């Protein structure tokens, strides 16, 4: 089951028998993108992925819009043939909300491609470049058993990859996605290989450790091909016949898995990773039905095979929560009965305090999932729903196609592995705020309770005892700033996306003004809740390039306090006008009146509802907000 789970992407439903016809008919309908995304949401083989990618290319040639997919241009540098890989990546990217364009180098032309400023990849100015360099494409020749020779080979291999990264950085602003080395399955000395200097296994381990260390503090990310290959076995990953015939470093059977992992990383770079794991209860978190079997009758005990299987899923949920995922419950049950195991069962790992939203009632699950999304102020595309019942899974897929719903195996022993294998919570960075995110959202529920008891808005805001801190962008906050820029969709005026390197460039640009904003209250630290980038234009104008806020702080007049801070600094720099843009998307209708409410005047309207607003910089809009203001890191005026 394990290798087959990964090879056949078993967390995805099987492809429809009329897949080819559905692709053909999708191409001639107005709802092209939703149809293509639904088809991509199945477990597809290489031929099906190629067919789907062809439909995407045909749509592009016809000038058909692929919105709301996020555009992403990827350069592909490989030491092997990628003829099937590229279309598989384009099709797999649809699953993760990405409209992927790939620019590839010719076989064996990696160095020529990156050093030539007029090469196809450099001219394309991609968002990222994938370095898919196989062990056979690295200078790793050495004397087996000779440590100094082996270390020198490892150093040479990493230096070769770093030289490619440096060349890419000279000509583009692209992020580099470095692929770890998958060693060949043939062992030279059996189990001794892992500690025998110069063996393929030893060299792969050495290079991979050095690669992981080399990206620390850089915007580049790692694609752990070695771990992906290990999930199916390196003998399955590398087919000697296919290498000899066509120089395919990844076997055809593994291409769908490999392409999906690449697409996950691209999705994570665009803020598309899921945020909330919604869990069914009966026969999912425990064996049995709590309403019928009672506390003593459900399977949860250590030493019981069924009970331990369900506990493994609970343990995975807790691990994901520690990494920043939110947990919610969606169950057809009486609320009081459903909560009993969380409160009183001695073997239960999950407790009520771990659950951000608890929905246990007799409404249909699609309705309850929509309610969970509203309560958390998150979009449905942030949700993952886990349920053992295929009928419930089918209902949610049909009514809420934005929600990820993994296919669950019949054996609960594989529940946790299946959810983990799907990679819904792929990350390219991890910050201290990620670890606290679940607590932030649960504290929001306590704030909502306090608001319901307050006699009015002013009373409520005063009772929060808020403190707001303004700082310019810095290295410490850079990863979190980048994450917010790429994940925030609703309270985001322009939804422009920037890489960590581009955020660092704005930070260092003397003609840019940047803000990172944090908020505290009586319940604790809300973390970073707003990001602003202003860019200087002629005639003493600041254009607000980026202004986004967390929906967790809606209704607290944070936007007024942020505007006052922008104006304070604009006055110090003798800026005369602020110019803001609202660029509408499917998700940011929440802020269509943002500038008008803050006193800006509309000066232009563009096609598609985009608008331009301006505000005179003076003391009129400098209004004290309901929070104590602190400023850190600004140069003296």
Buried (B, 14 or more C-beta within 10 A) or exposed (E): EEEEBBBBBBBBBEBEEEBBEBBEEBBEEEEBBBBBBBBBBBBBBBBBBBBBBBBBEEBEEEEBEBEBBBEBBBBBBBBBBBEBBBBBBBBBBBBBBBBBBBBBBEBEBBBEBBBBEEBBBBEBEBBBBBBBBBBEBBEBEBEBBEEEBBBEBBBBBBEBBBEBBEBBBEBBBBBBBBBBBBBBBEBBEEEEBBEBBBBBBBBBBBBBEBBEEBBEEBBBBBBBBBEBBBBBBBEBBBBEEBBEEEBBBBBBBBBBBBBBBBBBBBBBBBBBBBBBBBBBBBBBBBBBBBBEBEBEEBBBBEEBEBBBBBBBBBBBBBEBBEBBBBBBBBBBBBEEBBBBBBEEBEBBBBEEEBBBBBBBBEEBBBBBBBBBBEBBBBBBBBBBBBBBBEEBBEBBBEBBBBBBBBBBBEEBBBBBBBBBBBBBBBBBBEBEBBEBBBBBBBBBEEBEEBBEEBEEEEEBBEBBEBBBBBBBBBEEBBBBBBBBBBBBBBBBBBBBBBBBBBBBEBBEBEEBBBBBBBBBBEBEBBBBBBBBBBBBEEEEBBBBBBBBBBBBBBEBBBBBBBBBBBBBBBBEEEBBBBBBBBBBBEBBEBBEEBBEEBEBEEEEEEEEEEBBBBBEBEEEBEEEBBBEBEEEEBEEE
